[in-house]
Amino acid sequence: MARKVAEWIGRLGEVWVEGQVAQISRRGTATVFLTLRDPAADLSVPVTCARDVAARPGLELAEGARVVVRARPDYYVARGSFSLRATEIRAVGIGELLARIERIRRLLAAEGLFDAARKRPLPFAPAVVGVVTGRDSAAERDVLVTARRRWPAVRFAVHHSLVQGSSAAASVIDGLHRLDADPTVEVIVVARGGGSVEDLLPFSDEGLVRAVAACRTPVVTAVGHETDTTLVDHAADVRAATPTDAAHRVVPEIGEQRRLVDGLRARAGHVLASRIEQQERWLESLRSRPVLASPQRLLEGRSDDVQQLRQRARRSLTHRVESAERDLEHARARVAALSPAATLQRGYAVVQRADGALVRDPGAVADGERLSVRVVGGRLPVRVDREDVQP
């Protein structure tokens, strides 16, 4: 199978490939060995060429250089390895590099990685700030010293990475992953000092830009000088002009915050004092009202009203009683006038049978029947005897 692969690759002929020189070795006098890296795919391929190809006039072949190589693919069956045998090497110019970066920028912008809606606000006063920067670099000192001077309580989680060369993008990506996985880190600063377009090229690497956009932790970039702009600046949540500016953005200035707190305290005290004075004036106005200044005066007035109402009620009740007494007297007089007792007083008598029935007709009484005669002085028992009645 390996031989079939070798035969198929051998029939491909020469191809043009673009990459970054990751390693170069000039052993001996006839052959130069290169390692060509594809930053977008993280793929490295060994390249061999004749010395005169590498020493072409105007070609400065060094690690980190971008080149275009015309080569023939070769597959070594014994080791199962793939390599290229170069017949021509050309340096990639600045214009070509910028055009490549612009193509990557348009691609990532079309995917929405640079949208403003993706930008996250930075925490107000982060307890731990992650920093990805070069070891013992001026950018590291600028960030740490400035941030500690502004906010002495801040702590740092520093990841030293390569910031230049073919491995820089992968090294920075590793640092981002480590700090983004740390739950104590609240914001990440990617810092590097100034340099040429070639020096800052790793920070326009597509893989690094995607790693910045994928971070869950807010990212601040401070790459190069104020006029330098790399693709990671578009994907970051905040782009700082310099590492010092990044420190100004991630932590507040303690003196300014103290002045702000003092101003707020003074304002709160003034508002509270004004509110107390207003309430005191309101209470004083209430106290000056007659009802509160002399509450008994209100009671005195009500006492007079109650006394008048009592007198009015007494007069009304007396009038009602007197009227009822007169009515009663009139009724008593009418009853007395119509009473049987009054009739008896005039000499009349009431004759009743034994069962109490009144006798109205003499013919209705039997001879010898006992009756009761009621006169004004009392009752008289009588018996009917018609024989003694004189005609």
C-alpha angles and dihedrals in degrees: 000000000000090000091051090052091049092050092049093049090046090060094056095084124202122339135186116235132177125213149128124274105243098172137006130191127181101193113169123350105278108048135046120201120210136179110214116199129199104212094196095054100028089234126144125196127186114237128193126193141163117270093245090057091054092043095054111147113265093018113118102191111194139139111286094024119135112231142171113223130199105205146150117240115238130189117201107212098198095058098024090233131145123220143159129236106209123212097174135021125191128184117239108236128224091257092055091047092051091047090052091049090049091052091051090047093054091047094051092042090054088054090055097245091132098045116133090227089068093057114107126205118250120246114260100237110000116204093210125029120194116217127194109191145124120290114267090354128155088239091059092050092047093052098043099041095044094046094048091048091052097041113013094189094064119113128201137218103199123194114191112213140163111273099184136042137035095309097045097093093051091046092052091047090054091051091049092051093049095049094041089055092053107094093203094060110093100178134013125216120200106198135180133156125242127290146143124300089263091051092053094042095103089063090062091053111131093225092052092048091052091048091053091048091049095052115116090204117075111260128212118193124205104173122158127332127328092271094049117096123183129181093256087064089064093050096044121095091234129016115209121200093224138358088262090053089051090057089051090053101047100047131035124237109258095213092051091048091050090052089048091050091047090050092049091048091050090048091048090049091050092048091047093048091049091050092049091049090050092051091047090054090048091051091047091052090051092049091051093058114104094240091060099029092057110008092173090066090064090049091049091054091048090048090058090049091051092048091051091048091050091051091047091050091048092051091046092049092047091050091050092050093047091049090049091050091053091049090049092050091051090049092048091051091051092047092048091050092052096039119114088229089067090052090050089051088062091058101268123133134208118224118204134180123232091271091053096255116143120247110230101155122047089209091063091064120085123225111267093017114144117236138179120232116201117202132169091272097048142281130323123198111220138174124216113245112168093180091071092053111105116225 
